[in-house]
Amino acid sequence: MTTTGKHKFERLTLTILVCLICVICGGTALAQQIGNPTTQDGVLPPRGVYAIRNAHIVTVSGPDIDNGTVVIRDGKIEAVGASVDVPSGAQTIDARGLSVYPGMIDAGTNMGLVEVPQGANGTVDLAEVGEFNPNAKAIIAVNPHSAHIAVTRVEGVTNTVTAPTGGLISGQAALINLLGTSPKEMAVVPYAALVINYPRVSGGRAEFGGFQQQPGNLSETLEANARELDQLRKMLRDAEAYGRARDAYAKDRSLPRPDQNVVLDALVPYVRGEQPVMFRADREAEIRGAIRFAEEMKLKPIILGGDDAWKVASLLKEKNVPVILTGVLSLPLREDDFYDTLYENPAKLQQAGVRFCISTGDAGPEVRNLPLYAGMAAAYGLSKADALKSVTLYPAQIMNVADRLGSIEPGKMANLVVTDGDLLEIRTHIRYLFIDGRSVVLTSRHTELNDAFKNRK
């Protein structure tokens, strides 16, 4: 190589190296920019003592309070009422003309498990390989820096149930706060429910939108479903036996020690009825089948999906099985259904006395629209009070965390939203947001893009 050629090669190499460094640094900056902003340097905002004064307080669990005060201390609601003293040194927020609501809860999402589903497989961690994965834990896979988290919480959604998908037993769902720098910081109930995909008996909506196809021969489908249920039944019974053997060994060490089995070990609290099992089921036959199966196996069922729940409302009421409705804004299951069949589903369940809540059933991008789902239900027969409860107190009750979330009461986690209007109204703006008693900056990828381009001509 000539000297001139050598110099050109060195300059080219240096140029490529500089470009690579710029790309890496730029990529890091972009990742920080589109991530989940908490505060500077990725540190959680501190818990403090706050007093929200002169506000209209929508407690949800009790009557509204006009011109009231909410006091927050150490991450919890310390006091709420019309004549509450403001603690010395508290940071005071004058909320005159504003309303305080409990943060909303979406109990049927994949939040934090999916970032870019099309074309970026490395950002999708929804499911494990195989049909039986009860040991798969969503909380381990949650990405706390997902852009969907900040986009969602600035709309007043402070909590989600994040569930895996795929197979017959998908894994364990987690109830999380939408704030944190790690899954551990976000976890409210790390192992909140087991997720089972009840075998589908006919075509219908897929788990998160679109239409799915089933085998055309109904008898073949039913036979395949029966085989899957037999497999599921065997695994659950094996888990029950494994749990008994484990307990027996713990009491008497002279007995043979059972071999460690992480799959069966994960199922033990569910087969004992200590924790709930979510059955994904939409059609009437699937819902009835899931209830029968849960009763046979002594499980504690929750129906996730429930498009046909209104058809089996009396059975759901009789068996006290709650429903997480994910299809309120979806197209009807059948071509000959009325257009408003799913809009009216919550109202019909409420009238029948069935426990229910409303969810978007979304992977992440659309969870921010949760108040619109509840608002649509309110427009089609559900009372305004129940529409609000369907995204606050009701999901908290179904997920067994009503002692911590879902309403504004002393002792509960300070997940609060301060608004300039009705929480379920699309024109309402969030003015202040607290999660776990921490004041959250109201920025997201959406607000950043709006600020960047709103003045462009």
N, C-alpha and C positions, 0 to 999 in steps of 0.2 A: 504494500500500500504506500502511495506517495505521501510526503509530508502534508501537502494540501488536502489530500483525501482523508488523511488521519485526523487533521484538524476539523474537517467537515463532519466526520463520524463522531468525534468527541462532542462537537456543538450539538449534533442531533441527539446524541445520548443524553446530554445535559438537559436539552429541551424536553425530551420525553420524561425524564425524571422529575423535572419541575412540574410538568403537566399532571403527572401521577400524584404528586404531593398535593397539588391544588384540588384535584378530583377527590382525594381522600379527605382533605380538610373540608372541602365544600360539602361532601357527602355527610360528614359528621355534623356540620353546621345545619344542613338541611334536615338531618334526622332529629336534631334538637329542636329545630323550628317546627316541624310537623308533628312532634311528639305530644306528650301530655304535660302541658305547662303546670307546674305547681308554684314554685318560687324560683328565685335565682339559684343557680348551681344545683338544681334538682332536689333541694331540701324541702321537706314538708313545712308548711306554715305552722307556727307554734299554736298550741292550745292556749287560750287566754280567758279572761273574764270579760264578757260582753253583756250589755243591756240594750235590748231593742225596745225602744219606748214609743208611746203614742201610736201604736199600730193596731190595725184590725187583725185579731188573731183567730185563725180558723183551726181550732184544736182537732177537729175531725171526730174525736171520741166523745166530745161533749159540745155544749153550746159555744157559739162564737163569742169572742170578747172584744168589745169596742174600746178603743183608746186604752189598750192594755200594754203590759210589759213582759218580755221574756228575758230571763237571766240565764246565761250560759257560763258554766265553770267546769274546767277539767274534762271537757269533751261531752258533758251531759247538760241536760236542762235542769237548772237548779230551782227555778221558780217561774210561775206563769200566772198572770192574773191582772185585775184592773187596779189593784192597790199594792203592787209589789215594790219594795224598797230597792233602790239601785245601790249595789255594793260599792264601797269606797274603792277608788282606783279602777273601776270598770271602764272599758272602752264603750262609749255610748253612741248608739245609732238612733237618730231622730227619724222614725218611720211614719211620721204624720202623712196621711194620705196613701200609705202603703199597707199591704197585707202580708201576714206571715203564715206560711203553710208548712206542714211536714214534707220532707223530700219524697218524691215519687219513687216507686219500686217497680221494676219490670222483672217478672218472675220467670220469663221464658226466652232467654237470649243465648248467644254465643259470644258475648262481649269479651274482648281481649284475646280471643282465640283466632280471629280472622282479621287481617289488615287489608290485603289486596287479593281477593279470591281469584280474579282472572289474570293469569300471566305472572304471578309471583308466588309460586308454591311454597317458598320458604317462609312466607308470612301466614300460612294456613296450618293450624295445629288443632283440627277439629276432632279427629278420630284416630283410633289405633287399628292395626291390622287384625282381622279375625272377627268372630261373632260374639265372643264373650270377654269383655274387658272391665269387670267391676272394679279392678284395681287401678284403672285409669282415672286420674284425679285432675279435674279441670283447673283447680287452683294452682297446680304446678306449672301449667302452660300459659296462664294469664300473662299478657304483656302489659305491664303497668304504664308503658310509654305509648300505647296505641293512641292514634289521633282521634279515634272514635270516642274515647273516654271523655276527653275535654269537650268535644262537640256535643255530647249527650248531657253532661252535667250542667252546662250553662243554660240548658232548657228546663232545669228543675228536677231532673232524674238523678237521685243521689245513690241509688243502689240497684243492682241487677243480680238475678240468679244466672250464672254462666254455666251452661251445660254442654257436655260433649255430644257427638252424634255418631251414627254408624253402628252396624252390627245389631244383634239382639239386645245385648246389654252394653250400652255405650260407655258407662262409667259413672263417676260421681260428680254431681253439680256442686258449685260453690256459690254462696251468697256473699257478695263483695260490696264494699264502699267504692265509689268512683273517685278515689283519691288515694295516692300512695306511690312510693318509689319502688316497692317490691310487692309481690303477691301476698307475702306475710302481713305487710302493713295494711293491705286492702281487705283482708279476710275478715268477715263478720262471723260466718259459719263456713269453715273450709270444706266440710263434707256434709252438705245440706240435704242431699237426696240422691238416690240411685236412679239412673235413667234407663228405662227399658222401652225399646221400640216394639210395641205390640204388633204382631204380624197383620198386615193389611189384607182385607178381604176383597177389595176392588179398587179401581182407579180413583184418583182424587188429587187434592193438592199435596205437593211435596212438603217436607218439613219446614222449609223456609222459602216458600213461594214457587210459582210455576206449577205445571201438571206432571204427574208421574204416570207411567204405564205399568200395568200388571199383566200377567199371562192371560191370554184370551180365554182359555178353558177354565171355567169356574171350579170344576171338580178337582183339577190338578192344583189350582191355587189353594183350595181348602185342604187338600192332602199335604201340600208343602207346609201350610200353616200349622197343621196338626203335628207334623214332625218337629217343627221349630218349637212348638209349645212343649212337646215331650222332652226335648233337649234342655229347654229352660227349666222345666219342672225338675228334671234330674239334677241339674246343677244347684238349684236352690235347696233341694233335699240333701245333697252332699254337703252343702255349706252348713245346714242345720246339724247334721251328724258331726261335722268337723268341729263346730262350736261346742257341742256336748263333750266330745273327746278332749278338747282343749281345757274345758272347765274341770273335767274329771281329773285330768293330770295335775292341774293347779292345786286341787284339794288333796290328791294322793299321789305323791311322787313315785310310789312303787309301781304304778301302772305304766304301760308302754307310752313313751312320749310320742305324740302325733307328729308326723313330718310337717314342717312348715310349708304352708301353701298360701301364697300371697293373694291368689284369686279367690279362694274360698274364705280366707280371713277377712277380705274386704266385704263379703256378703253377710257376715254374721249379724251385725246390728240391724240389717234390713229384714232378714228372715225371722228375726225375733220380734219384729214390729216396733223396734226402738226408734227407727228413723223412717221417713216416708220414701215411697217409691213412685217416681213419675212415670206414668205410662203414656207414651205418645200414641194418641188415638183420636181420629176425627169422625169417622162414620159410626152410625148407630150400632152396627154389629160389632165393630171393634171396641166401642166403649162398653157395651154389654159383656163382651168377652173378657176385657181387661178387669172388670169388676168381679166376674165369676172367678177368674184366675187368681186375683188377689185374695178373694174370700177363701178359696181352696187352700192357698199357700200361707194364709194368715199374714198377709202383707198389709201395709198401711198405704193405700193408693191415693194418688193425685192424678187426675186426667190432664194431660198437656195437649192442647189443640182444641178438641171439643166442639168442632163445627156443628155436629148433630146433637150436642148436649141437650138442646131444648126438646128433642124428641124423647129423651129418656130422663127427663127432669124428675119424674116421680121416683124412679129407681135410684137416682143420685141422692135425692132427699132421704129416701128410706135407708140407704146404706151409709149416709153421711160422708159421701165422697166429694171432695172439692174439685173444682175445675179451673184450670188456667187457660182462658180463652185467648187464642193467638190469631184468630181469623176475622176479627170484627170488620176490618176494612178490605177483606178479600172478596173475590168473586164467589158466588154460591158454588157448592159442590156439584150440583146437577143442573143441566140446562133448563129444566122445567121448574126449578125453584124460583120463588119471587126474588127480585133484585135485592130486597132489604132483609132477606132471611138472616144473614149473619149480623146485620146492624141491630136486629131486634133480639138476638140471642141472649145478651146480658139481661135485658129487661124480663124476658121469659123465665130465666133462671132465678132472678130475684123474686118474681111473683110466686114461683114454686117453692121458695125457701131454700134453694141450693146455694151452698157456699161457692163463691167464684171470685176471680179477679181478672183483670184485663192486661194482656201483654201484647207487644208487637210481634213476638215470635221471630225476631230478626237477629242476624249475625252481628250487628253493630251499627252500620251506617244509618239505619232508620229508627233505632231505639229512641232517638231524640223526639220522634213524633208520638210518643206514648200519650201525651195529653190529648192529641187529636183523636186517638182511638176511643178514649173515654168520652170525649166530647161528642163523637158520633153516636155512641151508645145513649148518651143523654138526649140527643135529638130524636131518638127512636124508642122512647118509652121508659128509659131508665131515669130515675129521679136524679136531680143534680147532686144531692148529698151522696147517693150511692155511687154515682159516677166518680166522684172524688175519692170515695173510700175504695173503689175498685182498683185504684192505682197507688193507694197509700196503706190504709189499715188492713184491708182484705188480704193483699198479698203477704203482709207481715203475719197475719193470723194463720194463713195457709202454710207458711214456712216456719211456723212456731217461733217467731221472733217479735210477737206483738208486745212483749214486755220491754223491748229495746227500740223498736222502730214503728213507724206508721201513724203516729199521732203526736200532738204536742202536750206532753205530760211531764211533771217533775220526775227525774230519775232516768228518763229515756235518753238515748244517744241524741246529741244535738245535730241532727241532719235537718236543716231548716232552709226554706226558700222565702225570700222577701221579694214581693212582686208589686207592680203598679196596677194590677188588675186581677181578673179571675184567672186562676192557674191553668184552667183548661181552655182558655180563649187564645186563639192564635196571635192576636195583636198584643198580648201581654208581654211585658219585658221583665226579666229577672234583674233586680237591683242589687241584691246581696245574696250570698250563698255560703252556707256553713255545712261542712261534712266532718263528723266526729269532733265538733266544736272548733274546727279550724276555719278561718275565713279564707275562702277560695277566690283567687283572681278570676274574673269573668272573661277569660281569653281562651280561644281555641283556634284551630286551623281555619275555621270559617270566618272568625272575626279578623284574623290576620290578613286573609285574602281580601276581605271587605275593605279594610283600612288601606291595603296596598293599591287597590284599583278603583275605589269609589270616586276619586277626583280625576281619573283619566278621561281625556276628551277624545 
